[in-house]
Structure formats: structure tokens, C-alpha cells
Amino acid sequence: MEKEEDARIARYIRERDLREQAYQEEQARIAHEREMETARLRAQQEKMADKQAELDELRAMRAQESYEREWREKE
């Protein structure tokens, strides 16, 4: 009788520990996925910012060339 109860308690503890471990693993997986998504979004934003900076630089260069062209034509 006592051995059965001890076995039942041990089984309950084992199952509880397995559930807790599964829960912790799931939480770690979710946290990792969030980190990966944040990194992906950050990289995407940086790429867009770099592209915008390139376009701004190109526009500035063209404006400067246009200004110089007009200046030369006036001379």
C-alpha cells in the first residue's frame, strides 16, 4: 500500500517536472523567435536607411552638378 502511494507520488513528481521542463523550453523558443524577428526588422530598417542615404547622396550630387552647369552657362 505504502509502496504504491510512493510510486504514485514519484510518478506525479516526474510528470510535473516534465511539464515544467516542456514549459520552460517553449518559453525559451518563443523568446528566441522574438529576438530573431527583432533582429530581422532591425536589419530591414538599416537596409532601408542605407538605401535612403544613397538616394539622398545621389540627389545632392545631381543638384550640385546642375548648379555647376548653370553657373558655367552663365559665364
N, CA, C and O atoms as a Maestro MAE file, in Angstrom:
{
 s_m_m2io_version
 :::
 2.0.0
}

f_m_ct {
 s_m_title
 :::
 protein
 m_atom[300] {
  # First column is atom index #
  i_m_mmod_type
  r_m_x_coord
  r_m_y_coord
  r_m_z_coord
  i_m_residue_number
  s_m_chain_name
  s_m_pdb_residue_name
  s_m_pdb_atom_name
  i_m_atomic_number
  :::
  1 25 0.827 -1.184 0.000 1 A "MET " " N  " 7
  2 3 0.000 0.000 0.000 1 A "MET " " CA " 6
  3 2 0.880 1.259 0.000 1 A "MET " " C  " 6
  4 15 0.688 2.160 -0.817 1 A "MET " " O  " 8
  5 25 1.835 1.308 0.918 2 A "GLU " " N  " 7
  6 3 2.708 2.464 1.022 2 A "GLU " " CA " 6
  7 2 3.606 2.581 -0.209 2 A "GLU " " C  " 6
  8 15 3.893 3.687 -0.665 2 A "GLU " " O  " 8
  9 25 4.050 1.440 -0.750 3 A "LYS " " N  " 7
  10 3 4.885 1.446 -1.946 3 A "LYS " " CA " 6
  11 2 4.101 1.993 -3.138 3 A "LYS " " C  " 6
  12 15 4.649 2.736 -3.953 3 A "LYS " " O  " 8
  13 25 2.842 1.634 -3.240 4 A "GLU " " N  " 7
  14 3 2.003 2.141 -4.336 4 A "GLU " " CA " 6
  15 2 1.860 3.659 -4.241 4 A "GLU " " C  " 6
  16 15 1.943 4.370 -5.242 4 A "GLU " " O  " 8
  17 25 1.644 4.133 -3.028 5 A "GLU " " N  " 7
  18 3 1.500 5.575 -2.837 5 A "GLU " " CA " 6
  19 2 2.809 6.286 -3.155 5 A "GLU " " C  " 6
  20 15 2.805 7.339 -3.793 5 A "GLU " " O  " 8
  21 25 3.934 5.714 -2.711 6 A "ASP " " N  " 7
  22 3 5.244 6.303 -3.027 6 A "ASP " " CA " 6
  23 2 5.470 6.332 -4.535 6 A "ASP " " C  " 6
  24 15 5.987 7.314 -5.067 6 A "ASP " " O  " 8
  25 25 5.083 5.255 -5.230 7 A "ALA " " N  " 7
  26 3 5.241 5.192 -6.685 7 A "ALA " " CA " 6
  27 2 4.353 6.237 -7.357 7 A "ALA " " C  " 6
  28 15 4.764 6.888 -8.318 7 A "ALA " " O  " 8
  29 25 3.136 6.388 -6.844 8 A "ARG " " N  " 7
  30 3 2.214 7.364 -7.409 8 A "ARG " " CA " 6
  31 2 2.755 8.793 -7.207 8 A "ARG " " C  " 6
  32 15 2.667 9.627 -8.108 8 A "ARG " " O  " 8
  33 25 3.299 9.056 -6.050 9 A "ILE " " N  " 7
  34 3 3.886 10.365 -5.763 9 A "ILE " " CA " 6
  35 2 5.096 10.617 -6.665 9 A "ILE " " C  " 6
  36 15 5.257 11.705 -7.218 9 A "ILE " " O  " 8
  37 25 5.933 9.603 -6.801 10 A "ALA " " N  " 7
  38 3 7.119 9.730 -7.650 10 A "ALA " " CA " 6
  39 2 6.711 9.979 -9.103 10 A "ALA " " C  " 6
  40 15 7.318 10.805 -9.785 10 A "ALA " " O  " 8
  41 25 5.684 9.267 -9.578 11 A "ARG " " N  " 7
  42 3 5.195 9.447 -10.947 11 A "ARG " " CA " 6
  43 2 4.647 10.869 -11.127 11 A "ARG " " C  " 6
  44 15 4.902 11.520 -12.140 11 A "ARG " " O  " 8
  45 25 3.895 11.335 -10.135 12 A "TYR " " N  " 7
  46 3 3.342 12.692 -10.197 12 A "TYR " " CA " 6
  47 2 4.462 13.725 -10.277 12 A "TYR " " C  " 6
  48 15 4.397 14.657 -11.079 12 A "TYR " " O  " 8
  49 25 5.487 13.558 -9.448 13 A "ILE " " N  " 7
  50 3 6.614 14.495 -9.439 13 A "ILE " " CA " 6
  51 2 7.352 14.454 -10.773 13 A "ILE " " C  " 6
  52 15 7.731 15.495 -11.309 13 A "ILE " " O  " 8
  53 25 7.555 13.251 -11.307 14 A "ARG " " N  " 7
  54 3 8.227 13.095 -12.602 14 A "ARG " " CA " 6
  55 2 7.429 13.798 -13.704 14 A "ARG " " C  " 6
  56 15 7.991 14.526 -14.521 14 A "ARG " " O  " 8
  57 25 6.121 13.571 -13.714 15 A "GLU " " N  " 7
  58 3 5.267 14.191 -14.734 15 A "GLU " " CA " 6
  59 2 5.248 15.718 -14.576 15 A "GLU " " C  " 6
  60 15 5.282 16.449 -15.566 15 A "GLU " " O  " 8
  61 25 5.194 16.184 -13.339 16 A "ARG " " N  " 7
  62 3 5.216 17.631 -13.089 16 A "ARG " " CA " 6
  63 2 6.521 18.232 -13.577 16 A "ARG " " C  " 6
  64 15 6.524 19.294 -14.199 16 A "ARG " " O  " 8
  65 25 7.630 17.560 -13.298 17 A "ASP " " N  " 7
  66 3 8.931 18.052 -13.744 17 A "ASP " " CA " 6
  67 2 9.017 18.082 -15.269 17 A "ASP " " C  " 6
  68 15 9.571 19.017 -15.847 17 A "ASP " " O  " 8
  69 25 8.463 17.047 -15.919 18 A "LEU " " N  " 7
  70 3 8.468 17.018 -17.388 18 A "LEU " " CA " 6
  71 2 7.618 18.153 -17.957 18 A "LEU " " C  " 6
  72 15 8.006 18.788 -18.938 18 A "LEU " " O  " 8
  73 25 6.458 18.410 -17.344 19 A "ARG " " N  " 7
  74 3 5.618 19.523 -17.802 19 A "ARG " " CA " 6
  75 2 6.346 20.850 -17.632 19 A "ARG " " C  " 6
  76 15 6.318 21.702 -18.521 19 A "ARG " " O  " 8
  77 25 6.992 21.016 -16.495 20 A "GLU " " N  " 7
  78 3 7.733 22.256 -16.232 20 A "GLU " " CA " 6
  79 2 8.875 22.435 -17.231 20 A "GLU " " C  " 6
  80 15 9.112 23.540 -17.719 20 A "GLU " " O  " 8
  81 25 9.576 21.354 -17.528 21 A "GLN " " N  " 7
  82 3 10.673 21.412 -18.492 21 A "GLN " " CA " 6
  83 2 10.135 21.778 -19.878 21 A "GLN " " C  " 6
  84 15 10.717 22.612 -20.572 21 A "GLN " " O  " 8
  85 25 9.034 21.159 -20.276 22 A "ALA " " N  " 7
  86 3 8.433 21.465 -21.579 22 A "ALA " " CA " 6
  87 2 8.003 22.930 -21.627 22 A "ALA " " C  " 6
  88 15 8.179 23.599 -22.646 22 A "ALA " " O  " 8
  89 25 7.444 23.423 -20.532 23 A "TYR " " N  " 7
  90 3 7.017 24.822 -20.477 23 A "TYR " " CA " 6
  91 2 8.217 25.757 -20.625 23 A "TYR " " C  " 6
  92 15 8.166 26.725 -21.384 23 A "TYR " " O  " 8
  93 25 9.292 25.465 -19.898 24 A "GLN " " N  " 7
  94 3 10.493 26.302 -19.966 24 A "GLN " " CA " 6
  95 2 11.087 26.284 -21.379 24 A "GLN " " C  " 6
  96 15 11.518 27.321 -21.883 24 A "GLN " " O  " 8
  97 25 11.110 25.108 -22.016 25 A "GLU " " N  " 7
  98 3 11.631 25.010 -23.376 25 A "GLU " " CA " 6
  99 2 10.778 25.826 -24.340 25 A "GLU " " C  " 6
  100 15 11.311 26.492 -25.227 25 A "GLU " " O  " 8
  101 25 9.461 25.778 -24.174 26 A "GLU " " N  " 7
  102 3 8.563 26.544 -25.034 26 A "GLU " " CA " 6
  103 2 8.783 28.050 -24.834 26 A "GLU " " C  " 6
  104 15 8.795 28.807 -25.805 26 A "GLU " " O  " 8
  105 25 8.955 28.481 -23.592 27 A "GLN " " N  " 7
  106 3 9.211 29.895 -23.322 27 A "GLN " " CA " 6
  107 2 10.530 30.338 -23.946 27 A "GLN " " C  " 6
  108 15 10.625 31.442 -24.481 27 A "GLN " " O  " 8
  109 25 11.536 29.488 -23.878 28 A "ALA " " N  " 7
  110 3 12.831 29.805 -24.486 28 A "ALA " " CA " 6
  111 2 12.697 29.890 -26.006 28 A "ALA " " C  " 6
  112 15 13.295 30.764 -26.633 28 A "ALA " " O  " 8
  113 25 11.919 28.991 -26.598 29 A "ARG " " N  " 7
  114 3 11.709 29.013 -28.051 29 A "ARG " " CA " 6
  115 2 10.998 30.300 -28.466 29 A "ARG " " C  " 6
  116 15 11.370 30.924 -29.460 29 A "ARG " " O  " 8
  117 25 9.990 30.691 -27.715 30 A "ILE " " N  " 7
  118 3 9.241 31.913 -28.024 30 A "ILE " " CA " 6
  119 2 10.150 33.130 -27.914 30 A "ILE " " C  " 6
  120 15 10.113 34.015 -28.769 30 A "ILE " " O  " 8
  121 25 10.963 33.177 -26.867 31 A "ALA " " N  " 7
  122 3 11.887 34.300 -26.678 31 A "ALA " " CA " 6
  123 2 12.889 34.369 -27.834 31 A "ALA " " C  " 6
  124 15 13.199 35.451 -28.332 31 A "ALA " " O  " 8
  125 25 13.389 33.206 -28.254 32 A "HIS " " N  " 7
  126 3 14.337 33.156 -29.365 32 A "HIS " " CA " 6
  127 2 13.678 33.657 -30.650 32 A "HIS " " C  " 6
  128 15 14.284 34.419 -31.403 32 A "HIS " " O  " 8
  129 25 12.449 33.234 -30.899 33 A "GLU " " N  " 7
  130 3 11.742 33.686 -32.097 33 A "GLU " " CA " 6
  131 2 11.538 35.201 -32.069 33 A "GLU " " C  " 6
  132 15 11.679 35.863 -33.097 33 A "GLU " " O  " 8
  133 25 11.207 35.750 -30.902 34 A "ARG " " N  " 7
  134 3 11.045 37.206 -30.778 34 A "ARG " " CA " 6
  135 2 12.358 37.924 -31.077 34 A "ARG " " C  " 6
  136 15 12.376 38.934 -31.781 34 A "ARG " " O  " 8
  137 25 13.448 37.397 -30.541 35 A "GLU " " N  " 7
  138 3 14.762 38.001 -30.793 35 A "GLU " " CA " 6
  139 2 15.111 37.962 -32.275 35 A "GLU " " C  " 6
  140 15 15.627 38.935 -32.825 35 A "GLU " " O  " 8
  141 25 14.826 36.830 -32.920 36 A "MET " " N  " 7
  142 3 15.118 36.703 -34.345 36 A "MET " " CA " 6
  143 2 14.280 37.681 -35.169 36 A "MET " " C  " 6
  144 15 14.789 38.290 -36.110 36 A "MET " " O  " 8
  145 25 13.016 37.833 -34.826 37 A "GLU " " N  " 7
  146 3 12.139 38.758 -35.540 37 A "GLU " " CA " 6
  147 2 12.606 40.204 -35.335 37 A "GLU " " C  " 6
  148 15 12.591 41.003 -36.271 37 A "GLU " " O  " 8
  149 25 13.017 40.531 -34.117 38 A "THR " " N  " 7
  150 3 13.521 41.874 -33.837 38 A "THR " " CA " 6
  151 2 14.782 42.140 -34.653 38 A "THR " " C  " 6
  152 15 14.940 43.221 -35.221 38 A "THR " " O  " 8
  153 25 15.671 41.167 -34.710 39 A "ALA " " N  " 7
  154 3 16.911 41.327 -35.485 39 A "ALA " " CA " 6
  155 2 16.597 41.480 -36.973 39 A "ALA " " C  " 6
  156 15 17.237 42.275 -37.662 39 A "ALA " " O  " 8
  157 25 15.621 40.728 -37.470 40 A "ARG " " N  " 7
  158 3 15.239 40.807 -38.879 40 A "ARG " " CA " 6
  159 2 14.686 42.200 -39.196 40 A "ARG " " C  " 6
  160 15 15.037 42.806 -40.208 40 A "ARG " " O  " 8
  161 25 13.822 42.687 -38.320 41 A "LEU " " N  " 7
  162 3 13.245 44.010 -38.541 41 A "LEU " " CA " 6
  163 2 14.301 45.108 -38.469 41 A "LEU " " C  " 6
  164 15 14.280 46.058 -39.251 41 A "LEU " " O  " 8
  165 25 15.227 44.963 -37.520 42 A "ARG " " N  " 7
  166 3 16.304 45.949 -37.387 42 A "ARG " " CA " 6
  167 2 17.163 45.969 -38.652 42 A "ARG " " C  " 6
  168 15 17.522 47.037 -39.148 42 A "ARG " " O  " 8
  169 25 17.486 44.795 -39.166 43 A "ALA " " N  " 7
  170 3 18.289 44.716 -40.389 43 A "ALA " " CA " 6
  171 2 17.529 45.331 -41.564 43 A "ALA " " C  " 6
  172 15 18.120 46.022 -42.394 43 A "ALA " " O  " 8
  173 25 16.243 45.084 -41.634 44 A "GLN " " N  " 7
  174 3 15.427 45.644 -42.705 44 A "GLN " " CA " 6
  175 2 15.405 47.179 -42.614 44 A "GLN " " C  " 6
  176 15 15.509 47.867 -43.629 44 A "GLN " " O  " 8
  177 25 15.267 47.705 -41.393 45 A "GLN " " N  " 7
  178 3 15.267 49.156 -41.216 45 A "GLN " " CA " 6
  179 2 16.614 49.763 -41.602 45 A "GLN " " C  " 6
  180 15 16.665 50.817 -42.237 45 A "GLN " " O  " 8
  181 25 17.691 49.103 -41.222 46 A "GLU " " N  " 7
  182 3 19.022 49.598 -41.564 46 A "GLU " " CA " 6
  183 2 19.216 49.601 -43.075 46 A "GLU " " C  " 6
  184 15 19.793 50.534 -43.634 46 A "GLU " " O  " 8
  185 25 18.730 48.546 -43.734 47 A "LYS " " N  " 7
  186 3 18.850 48.457 -45.187 47 A "LYS " " CA " 6
  187 2 18.078 49.605 -45.844 47 A "LYS " " C  " 6
  188 15 18.570 50.226 -46.786 47 A "LYS " " O  " 8
  189 25 16.878 49.882 -45.349 48 A "MET " " N  " 7
  190 3 16.082 50.974 -45.896 48 A "MET " " CA " 6
  191 2 16.754 52.325 -45.651 48 A "MET " " C  " 6
  192 15 16.746 53.194 -46.522 48 A "MET " " O  " 8
  193 25 17.330 52.495 -44.473 49 A "ALA " " N  " 7
  194 3 18.020 53.747 -44.154 49 A "ALA " " CA " 6
  195 2 19.238 53.929 -45.055 49 A "ALA " " C  " 6
  196 15 19.503 55.033 -45.529 49 A "ALA " " O  " 8
  197 25 19.978 52.845 -45.292 50 A "ASP " " N  " 7
  198 3 21.139 52.914 -46.185 50 A "ASP " " CA " 6
  199 2 20.711 53.286 -47.599 50 A "ASP " " C  " 6
  200 15 21.354 54.104 -48.257 50 A "ASP " " O  " 8
  201 25 19.617 52.678 -48.062 51 A "LYS " " N  " 7
  202 3 19.107 52.971 -49.401 51 A "LYS " " CA " 6
  203 2 18.685 54.438 -49.493 51 A "LYS " " C  " 6
  204 15 18.968 55.106 -50.488 51 A "LYS " " O  " 8
  205 25 18.008 54.936 -48.456 52 A "GLN " " N  " 7
  206 3 17.589 56.336 -48.443 52 A "GLN " " CA " 6
  207 2 18.797 57.260 -48.444 52 A "GLN " " C  " 6
  208 15 18.792 58.284 -49.128 52 A "GLN " " O  " 8
  209 25 19.828 56.913 -47.689 53 A "ALA " " N  " 7
  210 3 21.041 57.728 -47.650 53 A "ALA " " CA " 6
  211 2 21.695 57.757 -49.034 53 A "ALA " " C  " 6
  212 15 22.179 58.802 -49.470 53 A "ALA " " O  " 8
  213 25 21.710 56.617 -49.725 54 A "GLU " " N  " 7
  214 3 22.257 56.568 -51.084 54 A "GLU " " CA " 6
  215 2 21.482 57.493 -52.009 54 A "GLU " " C  " 6
  216 15 22.067 58.254 -52.781 54 A "GLU " " O  " 8
  217 25 20.157 57.418 -51.923 55 A "LEU " " N  " 7
  218 3 19.321 58.268 -52.775 55 A "LEU " " CA " 6
  219 2 19.536 59.745 -52.462 55 A "LEU " " C  " 6
  220 15 19.601 60.571 -53.373 55 A "LEU " " O  " 8
  221 25 19.647 60.082 -51.174 56 A "ASP " " N  " 7
  222 3 19.888 61.468 -50.784 56 A "ASP " " CA " 6
  223 2 21.230 61.957 -51.328 56 A "ASP " " C  " 6
  224 15 21.341 63.085 -51.808 56 A "ASP " " O  " 8
  225 25 22.240 61.101 -51.249 57 A "GLU " " N  " 7
  226 3 23.558 61.467 -51.748 57 A "GLU " " CA " 6
  227 2 23.518 61.679 -53.263 57 A "GLU " " C  " 6
  228 15 24.115 62.622 -53.782 57 A "GLU " " O  " 8
  229 25 22.817 60.805 -53.955 58 A "LEU " " N  " 7
  230 3 22.697 60.920 -55.407 58 A "LEU " " CA " 6
  231 2 21.964 62.211 -55.787 58 A "LEU " " C  " 6
  232 15 22.378 62.909 -56.713 58 A "LEU " " O  " 8
  233 25 20.882 62.527 -55.078 59 A "ARG " " N  " 7
  234 3 20.144 63.766 -55.343 59 A "ARG " " CA " 6
  235 2 21.029 64.993 -55.103 59 A "ARG " " C  " 6
  236 15 21.017 65.938 -55.893 59 A "ARG " " O  " 8
  237 25 21.781 64.972 -54.027 60 A "ALA " " N  " 7
  238 3 22.669 66.092 -53.722 60 A "ALA " " CA " 6
  239 2 23.732 66.259 -54.798 60 A "ALA " " C  " 6
  240 15 24.057 67.377 -55.196 60 A "ALA " " O  " 8
  241 25 24.270 65.131 -55.265 61 A "MET " " N  " 7
  242 3 25.290 65.169 -56.307 61 A "MET " " CA " 6
  243 2 24.703 65.756 -57.597 61 A "MET " " C  " 6
  244 15 25.325 66.595 -58.248 61 A "MET " " O  " 8
  245 25 23.498 65.302 -57.954 62 A "ARG " " N  " 7
  246 3 22.846 65.821 -59.167 62 A "ARG " " CA " 6
  247 2 22.524 67.306 -59.033 62 A "ARG " " C  " 6
  248 15 22.686 68.063 -59.990 62 A "ARG " " O  " 8
  249 25 22.080 67.721 -57.878 63 A "ALA " " N  " 7
  250 3 21.782 69.139 -57.657 63 A "ALA " " CA " 6
  251 2 23.055 69.968 -57.792 63 A "ALA " " C  " 6
  252 15 23.041 71.044 -58.390 63 A "ALA " " O  " 8
  253 25 24.153 69.465 -57.238 64 A "GLN " " N  " 7
  254 3 25.438 70.170 -57.334 64 A "GLN " " CA " 6
  255 2 25.878 70.263 -58.791 64 A "GLN " " C  " 6
  256 15 26.331 71.318 -59.237 64 A "GLN " " O  " 8
  257 25 25.749 69.169 -59.532 65 A "GLU " " N  " 7
  258 3 26.122 69.167 -60.951 65 A "GLU " " CA " 6
  259 2 25.257 70.154 -61.733 65 A "GLU " " C  " 6
  260 15 25.754 70.877 -62.598 65 A "GLU " " O  " 8
  261 25 23.982 70.177 -61.428 66 A "SER " " N  " 7
  262 3 23.072 71.099 -62.097 66 A "SER " " CA " 6
  263 2 23.449 72.548 -61.793 66 A "SER " " C  " 6
  264 15 23.464 73.401 -62.681 66 A "SER " " O  " 8
  265 25 23.748 72.804 -60.540 67 A "TYR " " N  " 7
  266 3 24.157 74.155 -60.137 67 A "TYR " " CA " 6
  267 2 25.422 74.568 -60.879 67 A "TYR " " C  " 6
  268 15 25.506 75.682 -61.394 67 A "TYR " " O  " 8
  269 25 26.412 73.666 -60.935 68 A "GLU " " N  " 7
  270 3 27.670 73.967 -61.624 68 A "GLU " " CA " 6
  271 2 27.436 74.174 -63.110 68 A "GLU " " C  " 6
  272 15 28.050 75.053 -63.713 68 A "GLU " " O  " 8
  273 25 26.557 73.378 -63.713 69 A "ARG " " N  " 7
  274 3 26.249 73.506 -65.135 69 A "ARG " " CA " 6
  275 2 25.617 74.879 -65.422 69 A "ARG " " C  " 6
  276 15 25.987 75.556 -66.381 69 A "ARG " " O  " 8
  277 25 24.681 75.264 -64.591 70 A "GLU " " N  " 7
  278 3 24.047 76.562 -64.765 70 A "GLU " " CA " 6
  279 2 25.042 77.698 -64.561 70 A "GLU " " C  " 6
  280 15 25.003 78.695 -65.281 70 A "GLU " " O  " 8
  281 25 25.903 77.556 -63.614 71 A "TRP " " N  " 7
  282 3 26.909 78.573 -63.330 71 A "TRP " " CA " 6
  283 2 27.844 78.752 -64.540 71 A "TRP " " C  " 6
  284 15 28.177 79.872 -64.926 71 A "TRP " " O  " 8
  285 25 28.266 77.587 -65.141 72 A "ARG " " N  " 7
  286 3 29.146 77.638 -66.305 72 A "ARG " " CA " 6
  287 2 28.430 78.282 -67.500 72 A "ARG " " C  " 6
  288 15 29.039 79.025 -68.269 72 A "ARG " " O  " 8
  289 25 27.134 77.991 -67.646 73 A "GLU " " N  " 7
  290 3 26.388 78.566 -68.767 73 A "GLU " " CA " 6
  291 2 26.250 80.070 -68.644 73 A "GLU " " C  " 6
  292 15 26.202 80.779 -69.649 73 A "GLU " " O  " 8
  293 25 26.186 80.556 -67.419 74 A "LYS " " N  " 7
  294 3 26.056 81.997 -67.185 74 A "LYS " " CA " 6
  295 2 27.343 82.738 -67.505 74 A "LYS " " C  " 6
  296 15 27.308 83.922 -67.841 74 A "LYS " " O  " 8
  297 25 28.475 82.060 -67.404 75 A "GLU " " N  " 7
  298 3 29.766 82.711 -67.634 75 A "GLU " " CA " 6
  299 2 29.970 83.077 -69.077 75 A "GLU " " C  " 6
  300 15 31.009 83.632 -69.432 75 A "GLU " " O  " 8
  :::
 }
 m_bond[299] {
  # First column is bond index #
  i_m_from
  i_m_to
  i_m_order
  :::
  1 1 2 1
  2 2 3 1
  3 3 4 2
  4 3 5 1
  5 5 6 1
  6 6 7 1
  7 7 8 2
  8 7 9 1
  9 9 10 1
  10 10 11 1
  11 11 12 2
  12 11 13 1
  13 13 14 1
  14 14 15 1
  15 15 16 2
  16 15 17 1
  17 17 18 1
  18 18 19 1
  19 19 20 2
  20 19 21 1
  21 21 22 1
  22 22 23 1
  23 23 24 2
  24 23 25 1
  25 25 26 1
  26 26 27 1
  27 27 28 2
  28 27 29 1
  29 29 30 1
  30 30 31 1
  31 31 32 2
  32 31 33 1
  33 33 34 1
  34 34 35 1
  35 35 36 2
  36 35 37 1
  37 37 38 1
  38 38 39 1
  39 39 40 2
  40 39 41 1
  41 41 42 1
  42 42 43 1
  43 43 44 2
  44 43 45 1
  45 45 46 1
  46 46 47 1
  47 47 48 2
  48 47 49 1
  49 49 50 1
  50 50 51 1
  51 51 52 2
  52 51 53 1
  53 53 54 1
  54 54 55 1
  55 55 56 2
  56 55 57 1
  57 57 58 1
  58 58 59 1
  59 59 60 2
  60 59 61 1
  61 61 62 1
  62 62 63 1
  63 63 64 2
  64 63 65 1
  65 65 66 1
  66 66 67 1
  67 67 68 2
  68 67 69 1
  69 69 70 1
  70 70 71 1
  71 71 72 2
  72 71 73 1
  73 73 74 1
  74 74 75 1
  75 75 76 2
  76 75 77 1
  77 77 78 1
  78 78 79 1
  79 79 80 2
  80 79 81 1
  81 81 82 1
  82 82 83 1
  83 83 84 2
  84 83 85 1
  85 85 86 1
  86 86 87 1
  87 87 88 2
  88 87 89 1
  89 89 90 1
  90 90 91 1
  91 91 92 2
  92 91 93 1
  93 93 94 1
  94 94 95 1
  95 95 96 2
  96 95 97 1
  97 97 98 1
  98 98 99 1
  99 99 100 2
  100 99 101 1
  101 101 102 1
  102 102 103 1
  103 103 104 2
  104 103 105 1
  105 105 106 1
  106 106 107 1
  107 107 108 2
  108 107 109 1
  109 109 110 1
  110 110 111 1
  111 111 112 2
  112 111 113 1
  113 113 114 1
  114 114 115 1
  115 115 116 2
  116 115 117 1
  117 117 118 1
  118 118 119 1
  119 119 120 2
  120 119 121 1
  121 121 122 1
  122 122 123 1
  123 123 124 2
  124 123 125 1
  125 125 126 1
  126 126 127 1
  127 127 128 2
  128 127 129 1
  129 129 130 1
  130 130 131 1
  131 131 132 2
  132 131 133 1
  133 133 134 1
  134 134 135 1
  135 135 136 2
  136 135 137 1
  137 137 138 1
  138 138 139 1
  139 139 140 2
  140 139 141 1
  141 141 142 1
  142 142 143 1
  143 143 144 2
  144 143 145 1
  145 145 146 1
  146 146 147 1
  147 147 148 2
  148 147 149 1
  149 149 150 1
  150 150 151 1
  151 151 152 2
  152 151 153 1
  153 153 154 1
  154 154 155 1
  155 155 156 2
  156 155 157 1
  157 157 158 1
  158 158 159 1
  159 159 160 2
  160 159 161 1
  161 161 162 1
  162 162 163 1
  163 163 164 2
  164 163 165 1
  165 165 166 1
  166 166 167 1
  167 167 168 2
  168 167 169 1
  169 169 170 1
  170 170 171 1
  171 171 172 2
  172 171 173 1
  173 173 174 1
  174 174 175 1
  175 175 176 2
  176 175 177 1
  177 177 178 1
  178 178 179 1
  179 179 180 2
  180 179 181 1
  181 181 182 1
  182 182 183 1
  183 183 184 2
  184 183 185 1
  185 185 186 1
  186 186 187 1
  187 187 188 2
  188 187 189 1
  189 189 190 1
  190 190 191 1
  191 191 192 2
  192 191 193 1
  193 193 194 1
  194 194 195 1
  195 195 196 2
  196 195 197 1
  197 197 198 1
  198 198 199 1
  199 199 200 2
  200 199 201 1
  201 201 202 1
  202 202 203 1
  203 203 204 2
  204 203 205 1
  205 205 206 1
  206 206 207 1
  207 207 208 2
  208 207 209 1
  209 209 210 1
  210 210 211 1
  211 211 212 2
  212 211 213 1
  213 213 214 1
  214 214 215 1
  215 215 216 2
  216 215 217 1
  217 217 218 1
  218 218 219 1
  219 219 220 2
  220 219 221 1
  221 221 222 1
  222 222 223 1
  223 223 224 2
  224 223 225 1
  225 225 226 1
  226 226 227 1
  227 227 228 2
  228 227 229 1
  229 229 230 1
  230 230 231 1
  231 231 232 2
  232 231 233 1
  233 233 234 1
  234 234 235 1
  235 235 236 2
  236 235 237 1
  237 237 238 1
  238 238 239 1
  239 239 240 2
  240 239 241 1
  241 241 242 1
  242 242 243 1
  243 243 244 2
  244 243 245 1
  245 245 246 1
  246 246 247 1
  247 247 248 2
  248 247 249 1
  249 249 250 1
  250 250 251 1
  251 251 252 2
  252 251 253 1
  253 253 254 1
  254 254 255 1
  255 255 256 2
  256 255 257 1
  257 257 258 1
  258 258 259 1
  259 259 260 2
  260 259 261 1
  261 261 262 1
  262 262 263 1
  263 263 264 2
  264 263 265 1
  265 265 266 1
  266 266 267 1
  267 267 268 2
  268 267 269 1
  269 269 270 1
  270 270 271 1
  271 271 272 2
  272 271 273 1
  273 273 274 1
  274 274 275 1
  275 275 276 2
  276 275 277 1
  277 277 278 1
  278 278 279 1
  279 279 280 2
  280 279 281 1
  281 281 282 1
  282 282 283 1
  283 283 284 2
  284 283 285 1
  285 285 286 1
  286 286 287 1
  287 287 288 2
  288 287 289 1
  289 289 290 1
  290 290 291 1
  291 291 292 2
  292 291 293 1
  293 293 294 1
  294 294 295 1
  295 295 296 2
  296 295 297 1
  297 297 298 1
  298 298 299 1
  299 299 300 2
  :::
 }
}
